[in-house]
Amino acid sequence: MSSTDLIAALGEATATPYFIYRLRNAMLASPTGRRILRDRPRITSQTLSMPYLRTLPSNTVGRTYAAWLDREGVSPDTRDQVRYIDDEECAYVMQRYRECHDFSHALTGLPVFIEGEIALKGFEFANTLLPMTGLSLTAFLRLKKAERERFFNTYLPWALANGFKAKEVINVYWEEQLERDVDELRVELGVEKPPDLRDTRKMLREKRKAEKAAKEAKDRIGGLKDA
């Protein structure tokens, strides 16, 4: 069994019995959630037309999702099948959560590298209460000092605040929202986008580069004066 399979199995084991039933009940309490449970749609490259999504206006949910997948080099077909949850309906709820993960990425703008994933897991934990999403937060130990400070000062507070106050994202029928304005959906759900992590890292790299160039120039001038 690969490490990915082990993580998936742990996610399923820790979700049962209470937490996956809580998430299922949240869907049953919502008219849209009940329709999702009845229809049991799947999110794959076969059920979603990526070429079509790329033709949608830039502010739509579908185009935002497709652009995020293209930017991050991700496919909708990478989610593991649920294997260890016996209840058929609850197994589908877990599968739906997994397959909607990239829509949550697109909704929040968070990238796939470790900082972005941990921040999104924090959001998902506050929104779903699935234990594995909370356990995933321990990955902050792998962050560098500056990344860790950024996580605790900016992204973790954002994740918990937005995850708790937002509507249950599991009840979004994404397939019916593809042509909708993505900012309108964020407002409806109560989700605020965090600071763009890629832009933040880029600005910091450019700042360090400029500081290094300035130091080297100063050292050269100092060397000329000494000569």
C-alpha positions as CSV (number, residue, x, y, z in Angstrom):
1,M,0.0,0.0,0.0
2,S,1.4,3.4,-1.0
3,S,1.6,6.4,1.4
4,T,-1.2,8.0,-0.6
5,D,-3.4,4.9,0.0
6,L,-2.5,4.9,3.7
7,I,-3.5,8.5,4.1
8,A,-6.8,7.9,2.3
9,A,-7.5,4.8,4.5
10,L,-6.7,6.9,7.6
11,G,-9.0,9.6,6.4
12,E,-11.8,7.1,6.1
13,A,-11.1,5.3,9.4
14,T,-11.1,8.5,11.4
15,A,-14.3,9.8,9.7
16,T,-16.3,6.9,11.0
17,P,-18.7,6.5,12.6
18,Y,-19.5,10.0,13.9
19,F,-18.0,12.6,11.6
20,I,-19.0,11.2,8.2
21,Y,-22.6,10.8,9.6
22,R,-22.5,14.4,10.7
23,L,-21.5,15.5,7.2
24,R,-24.1,13.3,5.6
25,N,-26.8,14.7,7.9
26,A,-25.7,18.2,6.9
27,M,-26.4,17.3,3.4
28,L,-29.8,15.8,4.3
29,A,-30.7,19.0,6.0
30,S,-30.1,21.0,2.8
31,P,-32.4,20.7,-0.3
32,T,-29.4,20.9,-2.5
33,G,-27.5,18.5,-0.4
34,R,-30.4,16.0,-0.7
35,R,-30.4,16.4,-4.5
36,I,-26.7,15.7,-4.6
37,L,-27.2,12.5,-2.5
38,R,-30.0,11.5,-4.8
39,D,-28.2,12.2,-8.0
40,R,-24.7,11.1,-6.8
41,P,-22.8,13.1,-9.5
42,R,-19.1,12.4,-10.0
43,I,-16.4,15.0,-10.8
44,T,-13.9,13.7,-13.4
45,S,-12.5,14.7,-16.7
46,Q,-15.2,12.6,-18.3
47,T,-18.1,14.3,-16.5
48,L,-16.7,17.8,-16.8
49,S,-15.8,19.2,-20.2
50,M,-12.5,21.0,-19.6
51,P,-12.3,22.5,-23.1
52,Y,-15.8,24.0,-22.5
53,L,-14.9,25.4,-19.1
54,R,-11.9,27.1,-20.6
55,T,-14.2,29.0,-23.0
56,L,-16.3,30.5,-20.2
57,P,-15.9,34.1,-19.0
58,S,-12.9,34.6,-16.7
59,N,-15.1,35.5,-13.7
60,T,-17.2,32.3,-13.8
61,V,-16.9,29.3,-11.4
62,G,-16.1,26.9,-14.3
63,R,-13.3,29.1,-15.8
64,T,-11.8,29.8,-12.4
65,Y,-11.8,26.0,-11.7
66,A,-10.2,25.2,-15.1
67,A,-7.7,28.0,-14.8
68,W,-6.7,26.7,-11.3
69,L,-6.2,23.2,-12.6
70,D,-4.1,24.4,-15.5
71,R,-2.0,26.6,-13.4
72,E,-1.3,23.9,-10.8
73,G,-1.0,21.1,-13.2
74,V,-3.7,19.1,-11.6
75,S,-6.4,16.7,-13.0
76,P,-9.9,16.0,-11.7
77,D,-9.0,12.3,-11.9
78,T,-6.5,12.1,-9.1
79,R,-8.9,11.3,-6.2
80,D,-8.8,7.9,-4.5
81,Q,-11.9,5.7,-4.5
82,V,-13.4,5.3,-1.0
83,R,-12.8,1.7,0.1
84,Y,-13.2,1.5,3.9
85,I,-16.6,3.0,4.6
86,D,-19.3,0.4,4.6
87,D,-22.4,2.6,4.5
88,E,-23.0,3.2,0.8
89,E,-24.4,6.7,1.2
90,C,-21.7,7.8,3.6
91,A,-19.1,6.4,1.2
92,Y,-20.5,8.6,-1.5
93,V,-20.3,11.6,0.9
94,M,-16.6,11.0,1.4
95,Q,-16.1,10.5,-2.3
96,R,-17.9,13.8,-3.0
97,Y,-15.8,15.6,-0.4
98,R,-12.6,14.3,-2.1
99,E,-13.7,15.2,-5.6
100,C,-14.8,18.7,-4.6
101,H,-11.4,19.4,-3.0
102,D,-10.1,21.2,-6.1
103,F,-13.2,23.3,-6.3
104,S,-12.4,24.5,-2.8
105,H,-8.9,25.3,-4.0
106,A,-10.3,27.3,-6.9
107,L,-12.8,29.0,-4.7
108,T,-10.1,30.2,-2.3
109,G,-7.3,30.5,-4.8
110,L,-4.9,28.5,-2.6
111,P,-2.2,26.6,-4.6
112,V,-1.2,22.9,-4.2
113,F,2.2,23.4,-2.6
114,I,2.4,22.6,1.1
115,E,1.6,26.1,2.4
116,G,-1.6,26.2,0.3
117,E,-2.6,22.7,1.1
118,I,-2.3,23.1,4.8
119,A,-4.3,26.4,4.7
120,L,-7.0,24.7,2.8
121,K,-7.1,21.7,5.1
122,G,-7.6,24.2,8.0
123,F,-10.5,25.7,6.1
124,E,-11.9,22.2,5.4
125,F,-11.5,21.1,9.0
126,A,-13.4,24.1,10.3
127,N,-16.1,23.5,7.6
128,T,-16.5,19.7,7.7
129,L,-15.0,18.7,11.1
130,L,-13.5,15.6,9.3
131,P,-10.6,14.6,11.7
132,M,-8.1,13.9,8.9
133,T,-8.3,17.5,7.7
134,G,-7.4,18.6,11.2
135,L,-4.6,16.0,11.5
136,S,-3.2,17.4,8.2
137,L,-2.4,20.7,10.0
138,T,0.5,19.0,11.7
139,A,2.3,19.3,8.4
140,F,3.1,22.9,9.4
141,L,6.2,21.3,11.1
142,R,7.6,20.9,7.6
143,L,7.4,24.6,6.8
144,K,10.4,26.9,6.9
145,K,10.5,29.5,9.6
146,A,9.2,32.4,7.4
147,E,6.5,30.1,6.0
148,R,5.5,29.0,9.5
149,E,5.2,32.6,10.7
150,R,3.1,33.4,7.6
151,F,0.9,30.4,8.2
152,F,0.2,31.2,11.9
153,N,-0.2,35.0,11.4
154,T,-2.3,35.0,8.2
155,Y,-3.5,31.7,6.7
156,L,-4.5,29.7,9.8
157,P,-6.6,32.5,11.2
158,W,-8.2,33.0,7.8
159,A,-8.8,29.2,7.4
160,L,-10.5,28.8,10.8
161,A,-12.6,32.0,10.6
162,N,-13.8,31.4,7.1
163,G,-14.4,27.6,7.6
164,F,-16.5,28.1,10.7
165,K,-18.6,31.0,9.3
166,A,-19.1,29.7,5.8
167,K,-22.0,27.6,4.7
168,E,-21.4,23.8,4.4
169,V,-19.4,23.7,1.2
170,I,-20.3,20.0,0.7
171,N,-23.8,21.2,-0.3
172,V,-22.6,23.1,-3.3
173,Y,-23.8,21.5,-6.5
174,W,-20.7,22.5,-8.4
175,E,-21.9,21.1,-11.7
176,E,-24.8,23.6,-11.6
177,Q,-22.6,26.6,-10.6
178,L,-20.1,26.5,-13.5
179,E,-21.5,29.5,-15.4
180,R,-22.1,31.6,-12.3
181,D,-20.0,34.5,-11.2
182,V,-17.4,33.1,-8.7
183,D,-17.4,36.2,-6.5
184,E,-21.1,36.0,-6.2
185,L,-20.8,32.4,-5.0
186,R,-18.1,33.4,-2.5
187,V,-20.4,36.0,-1.0
188,E,-23.3,33.5,-0.9
189,L,-21.2,30.9,0.9
190,G,-19.5,33.5,3.2
191,V,-16.0,32.7,2.0
192,E,-13.4,35.5,1.7
193,K,-10.3,34.9,-0.5
194,P,-7.0,34.9,1.5
195,P,-4.0,36.9,0.3
196,D,-2.7,35.3,-2.9
197,L,0.0,32.9,-1.7
198,R,1.9,32.7,-5.0
199,D,2.0,36.5,-5.3
200,T,3.2,36.8,-1.7
201,R,6.0,34.4,-2.2
202,K,6.9,36.1,-5.5
203,M,7.1,39.5,-3.9
204,L,9.3,38.2,-1.1
205,R,11.6,36.5,-3.6
206,E,11.9,39.7,-5.5
207,K,12.5,41.7,-2.3
208,R,15.3,39.3,-1.3
209,K,16.8,39.5,-4.7
210,A,16.8,43.3,-4.7
211,E,18.3,43.4,-1.2
212,K,21.0,41.0,-2.3
213,A,21.8,43.1,-5.4
214,A,21.9,46.3,-3.3
215,K,24.3,44.7,-0.8
216,E,26.5,43.4,-3.6
217,A,26.6,46.9,-5.2
218,K,27.4,48.5,-1.9
219,D,30.2,46.0,-1.3
220,R,31.6,46.7,-4.8
221,I,31.6,50.5,-4.1
222,G,33.2,49.9,-0.8
223,G,35.9,47.8,-2.5
224,L,36.6,50.5,-5.0
225,K,37.0,53.2,-2.3
226,D,39.4,50.9,-0.4
227,A,41.4,50.5,-3.6
